[in-house]
Every structure is written in structure tokens, then in C-alpha cells.
Amino acid sequence: MRTAIKKAIGSTVEDLIKNGVKTSFTEKELKELGIEIPDVEMDAKEIQEIREKIKLSQSVFAKVLNVSSSSVRQWEQGKRTPTGSTKVLLELLKKNPNILNYRIESTSQHKQA
């Protein structure tokens, strides 16, 4: 396939994915079209800034992310780094700090359920 055509198709597929259109491309096929899914890189300072921006203590932040308080503390100290889907959650929180607000309920709402 010619390079110009490949770039045009890659750009179209990327736009489709970004706009929520379901596709069935494999990672190999996406790579061939010049589309890569980047790794999430986040350092200790960024994690702390995310938590402080949404104004949560380490323990509440841990509960919202469904991880231990110890994990959050170690991430912020640079002793450990988050893994797997937690890195993606942190990236989403960085882009939209209110995305997990639904995880925090008032006790009156909880009692009504």
C-alpha cells in the first residue's frame, strides 16, 4: 500500500476511534497504519498534583481508586509506580478531575437506596 494512502487511512481510523466508533483492528494492524497506543507515564509529583487538584486525602483518593492508602503514599514518594488500569484511571483524572466524583456518595443518598 502506498505511503500516502496508508497515512490517510490511518488518520481516518484514528478519528473514528477518538470519536467512539467501534472498530475491530488488532494492535498489529493499527501499528501498520501508523497508529500507536502510547504507554501512560506518570511520576510521583504528577500523582500528588492530581490528588491535590481534586482535594482528596491520600486515604480517600485510595478508596476512590480502589487501591490501598499505602499504594498512594508510595506512588507519591516515588517508591512505587501504579500499574495496569490504575495508570489509565490516573491519566483520565488528570484530563478530567471530576470523572470519578460518582464514586463519592453522601451517607443520606446511601441510606435511601
Secondary structure by P-SEA (a helix, b strand, c coil): ccaaaaaaaaaaaaaaaaacccccccaaaaaaaccccccccccaaaaaaaaaaacccaaaaaaaacccaaaaaaaaacccccccaaaaaaaaaaacccccccccccaaaaaac
